[in-house]
Amino acid sequence: MDFNFLKEQVPTGESANYLDWLIQGSTTTVVVSVSAFFMALLIGILVGSLRTTKGKAQCVATGYFEIVRSIPFIALLFINYYVVPVVFFPELVKTADPNTMVYMTGIVSLAIFMSSRISAQVYAGIKALPAGQFQSAKALGFSTFQSYTRFFIPQALRNIVPTLTSEAMNTVKNSAVVSAIGLVDLSLQAQSIIEYTAKPIEAFICIALGYLLINGVVLVIMKTIERATKRALPDPV
């Protein structure tokens, strides 16, 4: 195997070598993954919390959860890229920048897909809390919104940090699918390198190391958050 090609100038006329392509692709992967994960976390907390309540809100949240988790990510991505803009935003499609459309579609689609997985973790985390906490909050006069935002959700999030770590890493890995609509991420850059250099083994090793490095950083960050939450919120006696 020969990795010297990484220092070679790319044949597209731009002032960059193949290593620059991999760095640019990695940056795109990080931006898309981080944006999608935080968006998914917000949606997941909302949907997961509403699923533990009663009434119409629970029905809507449950419907969202069941629908999203039943659709493969690649199908959801294509629907959001090829169908939704044309049907609901036809004028926007005519004027929007194609690169912006790809970015936004990729981030939103990934966020929606991952939000269903995160909502399941949040739902389980809230359901695992002692039933007495719900009764105590009600007896003390806290509203449902206050009870969830002050007590139930913070405790649930602390308890599910290990599973959120897995979901954060899954977000990074699933971001590779977004290259199917033309997002120039780490995976698509690797495909371009293979086309120009005919070095598939080296290119695949490079992207594997890239994803390994990104997820290694994610793991360290999430482990740090886990330790911090344990110190801030000690286990109840």
Secondary structure, DSSP 8 states (H G I E B T S, - for coil): ---GGGGSB-TTSSS-BHHHHHHHHHHHHHHHHHHHHHHHHHHHHHHHHHTTS-SHHHHHHHHHHHHHHHS-HHHHHHIIIIIHHHHH-HHHHHHS-HHHHHHHHHHHHHHHHHHHHHHHHHHHHHHTS-HHHHHHHHHTT--HHHHIIIIIHHHHHHHTHHHHHHHHHHHHHHGGGGGGGT--SHHHHHHHHHHHH--HHHHHHHHHHHHHHHHHHHHHHHHHHHHHHHHHS----
